[in-house]
Amino acid sequence: MSFRKVFVVVAAIAALGVAAGAAVAQTSQQKALIDSAKAAGSVGEQADGYLGFRQPSSDGALTQAVQATNAARRAAYARSAADAGTSADVAGARMFETQLLPRISSGQWYRNAAGQWVQR
């Protein structure tokens, strides 16, 4: 296999581990809050691999849920980056491209690499 193919396989495996780590870090209530906010368009995925607020929120529970999820993702991206010999920023961006972006439902919003919010 070429270096590129090996790298893609390793990145995909690492991304799956990151997704599992992020999912474990949030409670079912936090996931429900985030899913509801995504459906309403106030929260979306970002090209850096983190959740972001499309609209400011005064909901403390939602803010805490987003922060907890992002903290878990940050730790998972750091572990993945260390294993792959890259940076956490690169790991987060790859996670967005390979795992998060394809899972964004029609009607939901995401922030692209140019910093623009786009509705799918």
Secondary structure, 3 states (H helix, E strand, C coil): CCHHHHHHHHHHHHHHHHHHHHHHHCCHHHHHHHHHHHHHCCEEEECCCCEEECCCCCCHHHHHHHHHHHHHHHHHHHHHHHHHCCCHHHHHHHHHHHHHHHHCCCCCEEECCCCCEEEC
